[in-house]
Amino acid sequence: MSIMSYNGGAAIAMKGKNCVAIASDLRFGIQAQTVGMDFEKVFPMSDRLYLGLTGLATDVQTVVQKLAFQLKLYELRENRPISPKTFLSVVSNVLYEKRFGPYFIEPVIAGLDPKTSEPFIASCDLIGCPMEPEDFVVTGTCAVQMYGMCEALWQPDMEPDQLFECVSQALLNSVDRDAGSGWGAVVHIVEADKVTTRRLKARMD
Amino acid sequence: MATTVSCLEVPKGGFSFDNCARNARLEERGLTRPKFRKTGTTIVGLVFEDGVILGADTRATEDTIVADKNCSKIHYIAPNIYCCGAGTAADTEKTTEMISSNLQLHRYRTGRPNRVATANRMLKQYLYRYQGYVSAALVLGGVDCNGPHLYSIHPHGSTDKLPYVTMGSGSLAAMATFEAGYKANMKKADAMQLVRDAVAAGIFNDLGSGSNVDLCIIGKDMKVEYLRPFDVANKKGVRQGNYSYKPGTTAVLSKSIKQIKYDIVSESVQEDMDTS
């Protein structure tokens, strides 16, 4: 078994028109046994910046706390909210510091620039190699399935409602084909003036 | 208490090995490590009449999955020096950033543009220090006061100074193209075409390379042209059907909306003019 599939989990982030979507499943398992069905893997880092983390659950919690710490220091020093691109740099450096003894997580970042409200998504591998594609990022035990679903469903410039349907269906159908993720899903649609959080009805197996 | 960490402790630069013992124990229990994102890659460099041309493909892979279809493998080192990277993507990214940073400090210290040999020396000493564990295979090229220079740098720290080099999984296909087509002191247009052909050979014949060809031409007077993409060798197909879902398709259990307050950046009040 791989360390990354010990706890299971999945997360997607997608770009839309003046909005981004970020979603994750809710399963927390220990190998074959499901222990929790309310383990969200998407964390709000600031008003318009969200971070999704999949992989080993203990490292997910540790890295989120480390990053929140770094972010708070940044905001105290700079007296302004962090931009998503800079945050990607912070995440990348925090992970690369542990290059030879890594945290077993794979992050996805989704947010809007605090000044221009331009949508931004990015992901890293477990040692912090950054990637900023134009369309979507996926991570988790069902990454292969999610790549397939997203390639088929994603279109550029989707409105928030359309983007919600796209990301939800991509996530739900992918986790249904993976034993290690599922048991519910949470989706956040981040727009310039509001964030809509929805919990989805999913297969509980 | 064995470890009391003060929150105000400024972390030292460099690598931290805190997790190594824990990770080793996890592997003893039979859990396998995940693979790092590699850049598979075909990267090439060529010295022509006026300068240096660097070329690279744009595919980043995670095992056999294509993680990024359009990643940038030609990294900025200095205004007159660029570097292509193959191997573990995080290593090439961070190593080139670090050397770039140090070279900027060097520029301030010396008051001169950097020499390519300086970048080469810094990179090889860093990579040798880590005995190949920092898995970065680089093609370093640039123009300085002594003319154009091209180096290939291997993960263990050995370097070769040559008129044309290729690295990465597609290096054999690219080198075959170079060996057939290279002439000394080529003209810019011919050189660009040859570099494009070499990278394309890698893209179409090597599984680890794909997508587009990026070029970076560093010419006379250290002028840089960064052409990304230079050649879109593989276009994505046009979707034949419409797969969008009607709003309301997904069953929602609960919904909550959080309004975001806008920060007031500036406020100005205009009082009524006194027209007495």
Interface residues (C-beta under 8 A of the other chain):
Chain A: M1 S2 I3 M4 Y6 D47 R48 F69 P81 S92 L95 Y96 E97 K98 R99 F100 G101 P102 Y103 F104 P114 C124 D125 L126 I127 G128 C129 P130 M131 P133 E134 A143 V144 Y147 A152 L153 Q155 M158 D161 Q162 F164 E165 C166 S168 Q169 L172 A192 D193 K194 V195 T196 T197 R198 R199 L200 K201
Chain B: C7 P11 G14 F15 S16 F17 D18 N19 C20 A21 R22 N23 L26 E27 G30 L31 T32 R33 P34 F36 R37 A60 E62 I65 A67 D68 K69 N70 C71 T88 A89 A90 D91 E93 K94 Y133 V134 R239 Y243 S244 Y245 K246 P247 T249 T250 A251 V252 L253 S254 K255 S256 I257 K258 Q259 I260 K261 Y262 D263
